[in-house]
Amino acid sequence: MPLRLPSLPITPEGVWADRRRFLARLGLRGLGVWGLLTRPGWGLDLPPPAGPITPEASATRFNNYYEFTPDKRRVWREVAALRTRPWAVEIGGLVAKPRTVDVGDLARRLGTVDRVYRHRCVEGWSAVIPWTGIPLRALVDWAQPLGSARYVAFTAFLDPKVAPGQARHPDWPWPYTEGLTLAEARNPLALLATGAYGKPLAKSLGAPIRLVVPWKYGFKSIKGIVRIRFTEARPATFWTTLAPGVYGFSSNVAGGDREWRIDTGERQPTPRLNGYGPWVAYLYGG
């Protein structure tokens, strides 16, 4: 049956206008924004979202990026030295044909979609962000994983010269790593984001490519990805290595706790699986 997402806050008109201009620069004007949302082959039937989103300034100037600093309000300043073009991603492991591809080429080859998703940090803060990106399952299909593949492992960049957090904490398990089961990676909601707010992805949000898995806690959304590998064994990940008793491999949003919006400070209850239960609960036995 078609996948229907819950009603979520909508992107303001000005943002979509910027998005159209951005598409024109990429030579994709003819597809249109809604055409990207419902592009054939992804089995999606998305309703128009409704309501306000988190302002861009709030989302880009309050976030976690430990490669640079643990200070959420300084990330956007500390990332200035990171060069995001050119940027290659290595795809390998248990696949039919290992390859290395530029992010721009990957987006053009696999296509992008627009999604408005809730984000819930394990620390209790939340945001609603309009992303643009490559459906992760499109990359999985393109990579042609072998029958023995069970997991997808992601690795971020390692460069202490431009990432002061890596330099200050050399004993931490850098580079940042994360992982999903192959079934999670094939879920239509999982996204490799390459843009947000109708623009190329901001450095503070993980440019030029990051993982967005809306039903999981935000630390699962690895930024600055340089390697994607398909494995049979469950991969070690950054936080499960650093604090295994706190950050489990699954780390789905449990729900029941209260969260606070980074733009308004409003407190509200967090739904189980961040509100995406009808679309992902099957992955965990219902």
PyRosetta script that sets phi, psi and omega in degrees:
from pyrosetta import init, pose_from_sequence

init()
pose = pose_from_sequence("MPLRLPSLPITPEGVWADRRRFLARLGLRGLGVWGLLTRPGWGLDLPPPAGPITPEASATRFNNYYEFTPDKRRVWREVAALRTRPWAVEIGGLVAKPRTVDVGDLARRLGTVDRVYRHRCVEGWSAVIPWTGIPLRALVDWAQPLGSARYVAFTAFLDPKVAPGQARHPDWPWPYTEGLTLAEARNPLALLATGAYGKPLAKSLGAPIRLVVPWKYGFKSIKGIVRIRFTEARPATFWTTLAPGVYGFSSNVAGGDREWRIDTGERQPTPRLNGYGPWVAYLYGG")
pose.set_psi(1, 155.9)
pose.set_omega(1, -179.5)
pose.set_phi(2, -62.7)
pose.set_psi(2, 147.4)
pose.set_omega(2, 176.9)
pose.set_phi(3, -83.9)
pose.set_psi(3, 125.0)
pose.set_omega(3, 176.2)
pose.set_phi(4, -117.9)
pose.set_psi(4, 127.4)
pose.set_omega(4, -179.9)
pose.set_phi(5, -90.8)
pose.set_psi(5, 156.2)
pose.set_omega(5, 177.8)
pose.set_phi(6, -67.1)
pose.set_psi(6, 157.5)
pose.set_omega(6, 177.0)
pose.set_phi(7, -65.0)
pose.set_psi(7, 124.7)
pose.set_omega(7, -177.2)
pose.set_phi(8, -127.4)
pose.set_psi(8, 163.2)
pose.set_omega(8, -178.5)
pose.set_phi(9, -58.8)
pose.set_psi(9, 144.8)
pose.set_omega(9, -172.4)
pose.set_phi(10, -96.1)
pose.set_psi(10, 153.3)
pose.set_omega(10, 176.3)
pose.set_phi(11, -79.1)
pose.set_psi(11, 133.8)
pose.set_omega(11, 179.2)
pose.set_phi(12, -60.3)
pose.set_psi(12, 156.3)
pose.set_omega(12, -176.2)
pose.set_phi(13, -57.3)
pose.set_psi(13, -39.1)
pose.set_omega(13, -178.6)
pose.set_phi(14, -62.1)
pose.set_psi(14, -34.9)
pose.set_omega(14, 178.6)
pose.set_phi(15, -65.5)
pose.set_psi(15, -43.7)
pose.set_omega(15, 180.0)
pose.set_phi(16, -66.9)
pose.set_psi(16, -29.9)
pose.set_omega(16, 175.2)
pose.set_phi(17, -64.5)
pose.set_psi(17, -43.1)
pose.set_omega(17, 175.8)
pose.set_phi(18, -61.8)
pose.set_psi(18, -39.0)
pose.set_omega(18, 180.0)
pose.set_phi(19, -60.5)
pose.set_psi(19, -41.8)
pose.set_omega(19, 179.7)
pose.set_phi(20, -64.6)
pose.set_psi(20, -39.8)
pose.set_omega(20, 178.1)
pose.set_phi(21, -65.4)
pose.set_psi(21, -38.8)
pose.set_omega(21, 178.5)
pose.set_phi(22, -63.4)
pose.set_psi(22, -42.7)
pose.set_omega(22, 177.7)
pose.set_phi(23, -62.5)
pose.set_psi(23, -37.9)
pose.set_omega(23, 179.6)
pose.set_phi(24, -62.5)
pose.set_psi(24, -39.9)
pose.set_omega(24, 179.3)
pose.set_phi(25, -65.2)
pose.set_psi(25, -29.7)
pose.set_omega(25, 179.1)
pose.set_phi(26, -86.0)
pose.set_psi(26, -1.7)
pose.set_omega(26, -178.8)
pose.set_phi(27, 77.6)
pose.set_psi(27, 21.9)
pose.set_omega(27, -176.9)
pose.set_phi(28, -112.0)
pose.set_psi(28, 17.1)
pose.set_omega(28, -173.8)
pose.set_phi(29, -55.9)
pose.set_psi(29, -38.2)
pose.set_omega(29, -173.6)
pose.set_phi(30, -65.7)
pose.set_psi(30, -22.1)
pose.set_omega(30, -178.9)
pose.set_phi(31, -71.5)
pose.set_psi(31, -35.0)
pose.set_omega(31, -177.4)
pose.set_phi(32, 74.8)
pose.set_psi(32, 156.1)
pose.set_omega(32, -177.9)
pose.set_phi(33, -63.9)
pose.set_psi(33, -48.6)
pose.set_omega(33, -178.9)
pose.set_phi(34, -66.6)
pose.set_psi(34, -30.6)
pose.set_omega(34, 176.6)
pose.set_phi(35, -61.9)
pose.set_psi(35, -35.6)
pose.set_omega(35, 177.6)
pose.set_phi(36, -70.0)
pose.set_psi(36, -33.3)
pose.set_omega(36, 179.4)
pose.set_phi(37, -67.1)
pose.set_psi(37, -33.6)
pose.set_omega(37, -172.7)
pose.set_phi(38, -117.6)
pose.set_psi(38, 24.9)
pose.set_omega(38, -176.4)
pose.set_phi(39, -55.3)
pose.set_psi(39, 132.9)
pose.set_omega(39, -177.8)
pose.set_phi(40, -57.8)
pose.set_psi(40, 147.5)
pose.set_omega(40, 175.7)
pose.set_phi(41, 103.1)
pose.set_psi(41, -14.3)
pose.set_omega(41, 179.7)
pose.set_phi(42, -104.7)
pose.set_psi(42, -2.1)
pose.set_omega(42, 174.2)
pose.set_phi(43, 61.8)
pose.set_psi(43, 29.4)
pose.set_omega(43, -176.3)
pose.set_phi(44, -105.3)
pose.set_psi(44, 143.9)
pose.set_omega(44, 174.7)
pose.set_phi(45, -136.0)
pose.set_psi(45, 83.1)
pose.set_omega(45, -170.4)
pose.set_phi(46, -90.2)
pose.set_psi(46, 126.9)
pose.set_omega(46, 175.6)
pose.set_phi(47, -75.2)
pose.set_psi(47, 153.9)
pose.set_omega(47, 175.5)
pose.set_phi(48, -61.7)
pose.set_psi(48, 128.1)
pose.set_omega(48, 177.1)
pose.set_phi(49, -70.0)
pose.set_psi(49, 163.0)
pose.set_omega(49, -177.6)
pose.set_phi(50, -141.1)
pose.set_psi(50, 141.3)
pose.set_omega(50, 176.4)
pose.set_phi(51, 107.2)
pose.set_psi(51, 176.5)
pose.set_omega(51, -176.8)
pose.set_phi(52, -79.2)
pose.set_psi(52, 154.2)
pose.set_omega(52, 173.4)
pose.set_phi(53, -110.4)
pose.set_psi(53, 170.4)
pose.set_omega(53, 175.4)
pose.set_phi(54, -67.4)
pose.set_psi(54, 128.5)
pose.set_omega(54, 178.8)
pose.set_phi(55, -56.3)
pose.set_psi(55, 145.0)
pose.set_omega(55, -177.6)
pose.set_phi(56, -55.5)
pose.set_psi(56, -43.3)
pose.set_omega(56, -178.0)
pose.set_phi(57, -60.7)
pose.set_psi(57, -36.9)
pose.set_omega(57, 178.8)
pose.set_phi(58, -67.9)
pose.set_psi(58, -43.6)
pose.set_omega(58, -176.2)
pose.set_phi(59, -70.0)
pose.set_psi(59, -36.6)
pose.set_omega(59, -176.0)
pose.set_phi(60, -86.7)
pose.set_psi(60, -14.2)
pose.set_omega(60, -176.9)
pose.set_phi(61, -116.0)
pose.set_psi(61, 13.0)
pose.set_omega(61, 173.7)
pose.set_phi(62, -147.4)
pose.set_psi(62, 96.0)
pose.set_omega(62, -179.9)
pose.set_phi(63, -163.6)
pose.set_psi(63, 168.8)
pose.set_omega(63, 178.7)
pose.set_phi(64, -96.9)
pose.set_psi(64, 134.5)
pose.set_omega(64, 173.1)
pose.set_phi(65, -156.3)
pose.set_psi(65, 83.0)
pose.set_omega(65, -169.6)
pose.set_phi(66, -66.1)
pose.set_psi(66, -19.2)
pose.set_omega(66, 174.4)
pose.set_phi(67, -58.9)
pose.set_psi(67, -25.6)
pose.set_omega(67, -176.7)
pose.set_phi(68, -107.7)
pose.set_psi(68, -49.1)
pose.set_omega(68, -178.1)
pose.set_phi(69, -168.8)
pose.set_psi(69, 148.8)
pose.set_omega(69, 173.5)
pose.set_phi(70, -81.0)
pose.set_psi(70, -5.5)
pose.set_omega(70, 179.8)
pose.set_phi(71, -83.8)
pose.set_psi(71, 105.8)
pose.set_omega(71, -175.2)
pose.set_phi(72, -59.3)
pose.set_psi(72, -30.1)
pose.set_omega(72, -176.8)
pose.set_phi(73, -85.8)
pose.set_psi(73, -1.9)
pose.set_omega(73, 179.4)
pose.set_phi(74, -112.6)
pose.set_psi(74, -7.8)
pose.set_omega(74, -177.0)
pose.set_phi(75, -53.0)
pose.set_psi(75, -47.3)
pose.set_omega(75, -174.0)
pose.set_phi(76, -61.7)
pose.set_psi(76, -25.5)
pose.set_omega(76, 176.2)
pose.set_phi(77, -82.4)
pose.set_psi(77, -40.9)
pose.set_omega(77, -174.0)
pose.set_phi(78, -70.1)
pose.set_psi(78, -21.1)
pose.set_omega(78, -174.8)
pose.set_phi(79, -83.2)
pose.set_psi(79, -2.1)
pose.set_omega(79, -171.5)
pose.set_phi(80, -55.6)
pose.set_psi(80, -35.7)
pose.set_omega(80, -174.3)
pose.set_phi(81, -78.8)
pose.set_psi(81, -10.8)
pose.set_omega(81, -178.1)
pose.set_phi(82, -72.2)
pose.set_psi(82, 126.0)
pose.set_omega(82, 176.3)
pose.set_phi(83, -92.7)
pose.set_psi(83, 124.5)
pose.set_omega(83, -176.1)
pose.set_phi(84, -109.2)
pose.set_psi(84, 3.7)
pose.set_omega(84, 174.9)
pose.set_phi(85, -141.0)
pose.set_psi(85, 130.6)
pose.set_omega(85, -6.5)
pose.set_phi(86, -72.9)
pose.set_psi(86, 163.9)
pose.set_omega(86, -178.8)
pose.set_phi(87, -148.4)
pose.set_psi(87, 116.2)
pose.set_omega(87, -178.4)
pose.set_phi(88, -103.6)
pose.set_psi(88, 146.5)
pose.set_omega(88, 176.0)
pose.set_phi(89, -120.6)
pose.set_psi(89, 125.9)
pose.set_omega(89, 178.2)
pose.set_phi(90, -89.9)
pose.set_psi(90, 128.7)
pose.set_omega(90, 178.8)
pose.set_phi(91, -117.8)
pose.set_psi(91, 118.7)
pose.set_omega(91, -173.7)
pose.set_phi(92, -157.7)
pose.set_psi(92, -153.4)
pose.set_omega(92, -174.2)
pose.set_phi(93, 82.9)
pose.set_psi(93, -136.5)
pose.set_omega(93, -176.4)
pose.set_phi(94, -83.6)
pose.set_psi(94, 71.7)
pose.set_omega(94, 179.4)
pose.set_phi(95, -130.8)
pose.set_psi(95, 161.4)
pose.set_omega(95, -178.6)
pose.set_phi(96, -66.3)
pose.set_psi(96, -35.9)
pose.set_omega(96, -175.8)
pose.set_phi(97, -147.2)
pose.set_psi(97, 97.5)
pose.set_omega(97, 176.3)
pose.set_phi(98, -59.7)
pose.set_psi(98, 146.2)
pose.set_omega(98, -178.6)
pose.set_phi(99, -158.4)
pose.set_psi(99, 163.5)
pose.set_omega(99, 174.2)
pose.set_phi(100, -124.6)
pose.set_psi(100, 131.8)
pose.set_omega(100, -172.6)
pose.set_phi(101, -138.9)
pose.set_psi(101, 144.1)
pose.set_omega(101, 175.3)
pose.set_phi(102, -71.1)
pose.set_psi(102, 146.0)
pose.set_omega(102, -177.6)
pose.set_phi(103, -58.0)
pose.set_psi(103, -43.5)
pose.set_omega(103, 179.4)
pose.set_phi(104, -61.3)
pose.set_psi(104, -43.2)
pose.set_omega(104, 178.1)
pose.set_phi(105, -64.4)
pose.set_psi(105, -37.5)
pose.set_omega(105, -180.0)
pose.set_phi(106, -63.9)
pose.set_psi(106, -43.6)
pose.set_omega(106, 179.5)
pose.set_phi(107, -64.7)
pose.set_psi(107, -40.3)
pose.set_omega(107, 179.9)
pose.set_phi(108, -68.0)
pose.set_psi(108, -36.8)
pose.set_omega(108, -178.4)
pose.set_phi(109, -70.5)
pose.set_psi(109, -43.8)
pose.set_omega(109, -172.4)
pose.set_phi(110, -97.7)
pose.set_psi(110, -16.4)
pose.set_omega(110, -179.6)
pose.set_phi(111, 83.0)
pose.set_psi(111, 159.3)
pose.set_omega(111, -179.6)
pose.set_phi(112, -126.5)
pose.set_psi(112, 159.6)
pose.set_omega(112, 177.2)
pose.set_phi(113, -131.7)
pose.set_psi(113, 162.6)
pose.set_omega(113, 174.9)
pose.set_phi(114, -106.8)
pose.set_psi(114, 132.8)
pose.set_omega(114, -179.7)
pose.set_phi(115, -138.8)
pose.set_psi(115, 139.2)
pose.set_omega(115, 172.7)
pose.set_phi(116, -107.3)
pose.set_psi(116, 114.9)
pose.set_omega(116, -173.7)
pose.set_phi(117, -125.1)
pose.set_psi(117, 147.5)
pose.set_omega(117, 167.3)
pose.set_phi(118, -74.6)
pose.set_psi(118, 147.1)
pose.set_omega(118, 174.4)
pose.set_phi(119, -125.9)
pose.set_psi(119, 131.1)
pose.set_omega(119, -179.7)
pose.set_phi(120, -130.3)
pose.set_psi(120, 115.5)
pose.set_omega(120, 178.3)
pose.set_phi(121, -82.2)
pose.set_psi(121, 148.6)
pose.set_omega(121, 177.6)
pose.set_phi(122, -62.9)
pose.set_psi(122, -18.8)
pose.set_omega(122, 178.8)
pose.set_phi(123, -79.0)
pose.set_psi(123, -9.8)
pose.set_omega(123, 174.4)
pose.set_phi(124, 109.2)
pose.set_psi(124, -2.6)
pose.set_omega(124, 179.2)
pose.set_phi(125, -99.6)
pose.set_psi(125, 156.7)
pose.set_omega(125, -174.7)
pose.set_phi(126, -141.2)
pose.set_psi(126, 163.3)
pose.set_omega(126, 178.9)
pose.set_phi(127, -156.4)
pose.set_psi(127, 161.8)
pose.set_omega(127, 173.6)
pose.set_phi(128, -123.8)
pose.set_psi(128, 121.6)
pose.set_omega(128, -168.6)
pose.set_phi(129, -128.8)
pose.set_psi(129, 135.1)
pose.set_omega(129, 174.0)
pose.set_phi(130, -87.6)
pose.set_psi(130, 111.6)
pose.set_omega(130, -177.4)
pose.set_phi(131, -101.1)
pose.set_psi(131, 158.0)
pose.set_omega(131, 165.1)
pose.set_phi(132, -125.3)
pose.set_psi(132, 135.3)
pose.set_omega(132, -179.5)
pose.set_phi(133, -175.7)
pose.set_psi(133, -179.6)
pose.set_omega(133, -178.8)
pose.set_phi(134, -91.2)
pose.set_psi(134, 123.5)
pose.set_omega(134, 173.9)
pose.set_phi(135, -56.3)
pose.set_psi(135, 126.9)
pose.set_omega(135, -176.0)
pose.set_phi(136, -59.8)
pose.set_psi(136, -34.8)
pose.set_omega(136, -179.4)
pose.set_phi(137, -66.4)
pose.set_psi(137, -25.8)
pose.set_omega(137, 175.1)
pose.set_phi(138, -66.1)
pose.set_psi(138, -39.5)
pose.set_omega(138, 176.7)
pose.set_phi(139, -68.3)
pose.set_psi(139, -40.3)
pose.set_omega(139, 178.9)
pose.set_phi(140, -58.7)
pose.set_psi(140, -46.8)
pose.set_omega(140, -179.7)
pose.set_phi(141, -63.1)
pose.set_psi(141, -41.0)
pose.set_omega(141, -179.5)
pose.set_phi(142, -66.3)
pose.set_psi(142, -36.5)
pose.set_omega(142, -179.3)
pose.set_phi(143, -70.8)
pose.set_psi(143, -22.0)
pose.set_omega(143, -179.7)
pose.set_phi(144, 55.3)
pose.set_psi(144, 66.2)
pose.set_omega(144, 179.4)
pose.set_phi(145, -62.7)
pose.set_psi(145, 147.0)
pose.set_omega(145, 177.9)
pose.set_phi(146, -72.5)
pose.set_psi(146, 163.6)
pose.set_omega(146, -177.5)
pose.set_phi(147, -61.3)
pose.set_psi(147, -23.1)
pose.set_omega(147, -179.0)
pose.set_phi(148, -83.2)
pose.set_psi(148, -9.4)
pose.set_omega(148, -178.7)
pose.set_phi(149, -70.6)
pose.set_psi(149, 133.1)
pose.set_omega(149, 179.4)
pose.set_phi(150, -125.9)
pose.set_psi(150, -19.5)
pose.set_omega(150, -175.5)
pose.set_phi(151, -136.4)
pose.set_psi(151, 161.2)
pose.set_omega(151, 172.5)
pose.set_phi(152, -121.7)
pose.set_psi(152, 122.9)
pose.set_omega(152, -178.5)
pose.set_phi(153, -107.6)
pose.set_psi(153, 135.6)
pose.set_omega(153, -178.7)
pose.set_phi(154, -117.3)
pose.set_psi(154, 139.7)
pose.set_omega(154, 178.6)
pose.set_phi(155, -128.2)
pose.set_psi(155, 134.8)
pose.set_omega(155, 178.9)
pose.set_phi(156, -92.0)
pose.set_psi(156, 172.4)
pose.set_omega(156, 179.9)
pose.set_phi(157, -66.4)
pose.set_psi(157, 157.2)
pose.set_omega(157, 175.1)
pose.set_phi(158, -131.3)
pose.set_psi(158, 111.2)
pose.set_omega(158, -179.6)
pose.set_phi(159, -158.4)
pose.set_psi(159, 83.5)
pose.set_omega(159, -178.3)
pose.set_phi(160, -60.1)
pose.set_psi(160, -17.7)
pose.set_omega(160, -180.0)
pose.set_phi(161, -68.9)
pose.set_psi(161, -29.2)
pose.set_omega(161, 179.8)
pose.set_phi(162, -113.8)
pose.set_psi(162, -11.1)
pose.set_omega(162, -178.8)
pose.set_phi(163, -115.3)
pose.set_psi(163, 91.8)
pose.set_omega(163, -173.9)
pose.set_phi(164, -60.8)
pose.set_psi(164, -27.1)
pose.set_omega(164, 177.7)
pose.set_phi(165, -64.4)
pose.set_psi(165, -36.1)
pose.set_omega(165, 176.9)
pose.set_phi(166, -67.4)
pose.set_psi(166, -35.7)
pose.set_omega(166, 179.7)
pose.set_phi(167, -72.1)
pose.set_psi(167, -38.0)
pose.set_omega(167, -176.2)
pose.set_phi(168, -76.0)
pose.set_psi(168, -23.9)
pose.set_omega(168, -177.5)
pose.set_phi(169, -126.5)
pose.set_psi(169, 65.5)
pose.set_omega(169, -176.9)
pose.set_phi(170, -66.1)
pose.set_psi(170, -16.1)
pose.set_omega(170, 179.9)
pose.set_phi(171, -85.1)
pose.set_psi(171, -8.3)
pose.set_omega(171, 176.1)
pose.set_phi(172, -74.8)
pose.set_psi(172, 156.0)
pose.set_omega(172, -173.1)
pose.set_phi(173, -78.8)
pose.set_psi(173, 62.2)
pose.set_omega(173, 176.2)
pose.set_phi(174, -73.1)
pose.set_psi(174, 154.2)
pose.set_omega(174, -5.3)
pose.set_phi(175, -72.3)
pose.set_psi(175, 161.4)
pose.set_omega(175, 178.1)
pose.set_phi(176, -60.5)
pose.set_psi(176, 133.5)
pose.set_omega(176, 179.9)
pose.set_phi(177, -132.0)
pose.set_psi(177, 151.5)
pose.set_omega(177, 175.7)
pose.set_phi(178, -147.2)
pose.set_psi(178, 171.6)
pose.set_omega(178, -179.0)
pose.set_phi(179, -157.7)
pose.set_psi(179, 153.5)
pose.set_omega(179, 174.6)
pose.set_phi(180, -132.0)
pose.set_psi(180, 157.2)
pose.set_omega(180, 167.2)
pose.set_phi(181, -70.3)
pose.set_psi(181, 158.4)
pose.set_omega(181, 178.8)
pose.set_phi(182, -61.9)
pose.set_psi(182, -35.2)
pose.set_omega(182, 178.6)
pose.set_phi(183, -65.0)
pose.set_psi(183, -41.1)
pose.set_omega(183, 176.6)
pose.set_phi(184, -63.0)
pose.set_psi(184, -42.5)
pose.set_omega(184, -178.5)
pose.set_phi(185, -64.7)
pose.set_psi(185, -26.9)
pose.set_omega(185, -179.3)
pose.set_phi(186, -87.1)
pose.set_psi(186, -6.5)
pose.set_omega(186, 178.3)
pose.set_phi(187, -65.6)
pose.set_psi(187, 136.2)
pose.set_omega(187, -174.8)
pose.set_phi(188, -61.5)
pose.set_psi(188, -17.0)
pose.set_omega(188, -179.6)
pose.set_phi(189, -80.3)
pose.set_psi(189, -24.2)
pose.set_omega(189, -176.7)
pose.set_phi(190, -67.3)
pose.set_psi(190, 135.7)
pose.set_omega(190, -170.4)
pose.set_phi(191, -137.8)
pose.set_psi(191, 140.6)
pose.set_omega(191, 167.0)
pose.set_phi(192, -99.0)
pose.set_psi(192, 98.6)
pose.set_omega(192, -173.3)
pose.set_phi(193, -76.0)
pose.set_psi(193, 134.1)
pose.set_omega(193, 175.5)
pose.set_phi(194, -122.0)
pose.set_psi(194, -2.0)
pose.set_omega(194, 179.2)
pose.set_phi(195, -157.5)
pose.set_psi(195, 166.9)
pose.set_omega(195, 176.0)
pose.set_phi(196, -159.3)
pose.set_psi(196, 147.7)
pose.set_omega(196, 179.4)
pose.set_phi(197, 57.5)
pose.set_psi(197, 34.9)
pose.set_omega(197, 177.2)
pose.set_phi(198, 72.7)
pose.set_psi(198, 15.7)
pose.set_omega(198, -177.4)
pose.set_phi(199, -133.3)
pose.set_psi(199, 164.0)
pose.set_omega(199, 169.6)
pose.set_phi(200, -56.0)
pose.set_psi(200, 148.7)
pose.set_omega(200, -173.9)
pose.set_phi(201, -57.6)
pose.set_psi(201, 131.6)
pose.set_omega(201, 176.5)
pose.set_phi(202, -68.2)
pose.set_psi(202, 149.5)
pose.set_omega(202, -180.0)
pose.set_phi(203, -59.5)
pose.set_psi(203, -38.9)
pose.set_omega(203, -178.1)
pose.set_phi(204, -67.3)
pose.set_psi(204, -20.7)
pose.set_omega(204, 177.7)
pose.set_phi(205, -92.4)
pose.set_psi(205, -1.0)
pose.set_omega(205, 175.3)
pose.set_phi(206, 113.1)
pose.set_psi(206, 20.5)
pose.set_omega(206, -178.3)
pose.set_phi(207, -54.6)
pose.set_psi(207, 148.6)
pose.set_omega(207, 1.4)
pose.set_phi(208, -92.3)
pose.set_psi(208, -4.0)
pose.set_omega(208, -178.8)
pose.set_phi(209, -153.5)
pose.set_psi(209, 132.4)
pose.set_omega(209, -179.7)
pose.set_phi(210, -141.6)
pose.set_psi(210, 166.0)
pose.set_omega(210, 177.9)
pose.set_phi(211, -93.1)
pose.set_psi(211, 138.4)
pose.set_omega(211, 173.4)
pose.set_phi(212, -128.2)
pose.set_psi(212, 115.7)
pose.set_omega(212, 179.3)
pose.set_phi(213, -126.2)
pose.set_psi(213, 90.7)
pose.set_omega(213, -164.0)
pose.set_phi(214, -64.4)
pose.set_psi(214, -19.2)
pose.set_omega(214, -179.2)
pose.set_phi(215, -90.9)
pose.set_psi(215, 0.1)
pose.set_omega(215, -179.4)
pose.set_phi(216, -110.7)
pose.set_psi(216, 159.8)
pose.set_omega(216, 175.4)
pose.set_phi(217, -61.8)
pose.set_psi(217, 150.5)
pose.set_omega(217, -171.1)
pose.set_phi(218, -60.6)
pose.set_psi(218, -25.6)
pose.set_omega(218, -178.5)
pose.set_phi(219, -67.6)
pose.set_psi(219, -12.8)
pose.set_omega(219, 175.3)
pose.set_phi(220, -76.8)
pose.set_psi(220, -11.2)
pose.set_omega(220, -174.1)
pose.set_phi(221, -92.5)
pose.set_psi(221, 78.1)
pose.set_omega(221, -176.4)
pose.set_phi(222, -59.4)
pose.set_psi(222, 140.4)
pose.set_omega(222, -178.2)
pose.set_phi(223, -109.0)
pose.set_psi(223, 160.7)
pose.set_omega(223, 175.4)
pose.set_phi(224, 56.1)
pose.set_psi(224, 50.1)
pose.set_omega(224, -174.8)
pose.set_phi(225, -71.0)
pose.set_psi(225, 133.0)
pose.set_omega(225, 175.8)
pose.set_phi(226, -120.7)
pose.set_psi(226, -12.9)
pose.set_omega(226, -176.9)
pose.set_phi(227, -146.9)
pose.set_psi(227, 136.3)
pose.set_omega(227, 175.0)
pose.set_phi(228, -129.7)
pose.set_psi(228, 119.6)
pose.set_omega(228, -176.3)
pose.set_phi(229, -126.1)
pose.set_psi(229, 142.8)
pose.set_omega(229, 177.5)
pose.set_phi(230, -100.8)
pose.set_psi(230, 129.3)
pose.set_omega(230, -172.7)
pose.set_phi(231, -132.9)
pose.set_psi(231, 161.1)
pose.set_omega(231, 174.2)
pose.set_phi(232, -88.8)
pose.set_psi(232, -39.4)
pose.set_omega(232, 179.9)
pose.set_phi(233, -88.7)
pose.set_psi(233, 150.7)
pose.set_omega(233, 178.1)
pose.set_phi(234, -64.4)
pose.set_psi(234, 127.6)
pose.set_omega(234, -176.2)
pose.set_phi(235, -76.8)
pose.set_psi(235, 149.3)
pose.set_omega(235, 170.4)
pose.set_phi(236, -70.4)
pose.set_psi(236, 145.9)
pose.set_omega(236, -180.0)
pose.set_phi(237, -127.1)
pose.set_psi(237, 163.4)
pose.set_omega(237, -173.2)
pose.set_phi(238, -56.5)
pose.set_psi(238, -55.4)
pose.set_omega(238, -173.3)
pose.set_phi(239, -78.4)
pose.set_psi(239, -30.5)
pose.set_omega(239, 176.0)
pose.set_phi(240, -69.6)
pose.set_psi(240, -25.1)
pose.set_omega(240, 175.0)
pose.set_phi(241, -77.4)
pose.set_psi(241, -42.4)
pose.set_omega(241, -175.8)
pose.set_phi(242, -75.8)
pose.set_psi(242, -39.2)
pose.set_omega(242, -177.7)
pose.set_phi(243, -145.9)
pose.set_psi(243, 72.2)
pose.set_omega(243, -173.5)
pose.set_phi(244, -62.8)
pose.set_psi(244, -25.7)
pose.set_omega(244, -179.8)
pose.set_phi(245, -77.4)
pose.set_psi(245, -11.0)
pose.set_omega(245, -176.6)
pose.set_phi(246, -110.9)
pose.set_psi(246, -42.0)
pose.set_omega(246, -173.3)
pose.set_phi(247, -113.7)
pose.set_psi(247, 96.3)
pose.set_omega(247, 179.4)
pose.set_phi(248, -77.6)
pose.set_psi(248, 168.8)
pose.set_omega(248, -177.5)
pose.set_phi(249, -65.6)
pose.set_psi(249, -41.5)
pose.set_omega(249, -179.5)
pose.set_phi(250, -72.2)
pose.set_psi(250, -59.3)
pose.set_omega(250, 175.4)
pose.set_phi(251, 48.4)
pose.set_psi(251, 48.3)
pose.set_omega(251, 172.4)
pose.set_phi(252, -74.2)
pose.set_psi(252, 152.4)
pose.set_omega(252, 177.5)
pose.set_phi(253, -63.9)
pose.set_psi(253, 117.5)
pose.set_omega(253, -173.0)
pose.set_phi(254, -72.1)
pose.set_psi(254, -35.8)
pose.set_omega(254, -177.6)
pose.set_phi(255, 83.2)
pose.set_psi(255, 164.2)
pose.set_omega(255, 179.2)
pose.set_phi(256, 96.4)
pose.set_psi(256, -33.7)
pose.set_omega(256, 177.3)
pose.set_phi(257, -77.2)
pose.set_psi(257, 168.5)
pose.set_omega(257, 175.2)
pose.set_phi(258, -99.0)
pose.set_psi(258, 148.6)
pose.set_omega(258, 179.3)
pose.set_phi(259, -124.8)
pose.set_psi(259, 164.7)
pose.set_omega(259, 175.3)
pose.set_phi(260, -129.3)
pose.set_psi(260, 136.0)
pose.set_omega(260, -178.5)
pose.set_phi(261, -73.9)
pose.set_psi(261, 134.4)
pose.set_omega(261, -176.0)
pose.set_phi(262, -71.1)
pose.set_psi(262, -19.3)
pose.set_omega(262, -178.5)
pose.set_phi(263, -91.2)
pose.set_psi(263, -36.8)
pose.set_omega(263, -174.8)
pose.set_phi(264, -112.2)
pose.set_psi(264, -17.8)
pose.set_omega(264, -174.9)
pose.set_phi(265, 77.6)
pose.set_psi(265, 0.8)
pose.set_omega(265, -179.3)
pose.set_phi(266, -61.8)
pose.set_psi(266, 135.8)
pose.set_omega(266, 178.6)
pose.set_phi(267, -101.9)
pose.set_psi(267, 138.7)
pose.set_omega(267, -177.8)
pose.set_phi(268, -153.7)
pose.set_psi(268, 156.3)
pose.set_omega(268, 178.6)
pose.set_phi(269, -71.2)
pose.set_psi(269, 146.6)
pose.set_omega(269, 176.5)
pose.set_phi(270, -93.3)
pose.set_psi(270, 126.5)
pose.set_omega(270, 177.6)
pose.set_phi(271, -76.2)
pose.set_psi(271, 155.3)
pose.set_omega(271, 177.0)
pose.set_phi(272, -58.9)
pose.set_psi(272, 140.5)
pose.set_omega(272, -177.7)
pose.set_phi(273, 54.4)
pose.set_psi(273, 28.8)
pose.set_omega(273, 176.8)
pose.set_phi(274, 60.0)
pose.set_psi(274, 23.0)
pose.set_omega(274, 179.3)
pose.set_phi(275, 91.4)
pose.set_psi(275, 0.6)
pose.set_omega(275, -176.6)
pose.set_phi(276, -104.1)
pose.set_psi(276, 16.1)
pose.set_omega(276, -178.0)
pose.set_phi(277, -51.0)
pose.set_psi(277, -45.8)
pose.set_omega(277, -178.2)
pose.set_phi(278, -59.5)
pose.set_psi(278, -19.1)
pose.set_omega(278, -175.7)
pose.set_phi(279, -106.5)
pose.set_psi(279, -10.7)
pose.set_omega(279, -176.9)
pose.set_phi(280, -133.1)
pose.set_psi(280, -10.1)
pose.set_omega(280, -176.0)
pose.set_phi(281, -59.4)
pose.set_psi(281, -29.2)
pose.set_omega(281, 179.5)
pose.set_phi(282, -60.3)
pose.set_psi(282, -23.3)
pose.set_omega(282, -179.7)
pose.set_phi(283, -69.3)
pose.set_psi(283, -19.6)
pose.set_omega(283, -174.2)
pose.set_phi(284, -123.2)
pose.set_psi(284, 31.7)
pose.set_omega(284, 176.7)
pose.set_phi(285, 75.5)
pose.set_psi(285, 24.9)
pose.set_omega(285, 176.5)
pose.set_phi(286, 92.6)
pose.dump_pdb("model.pdb")
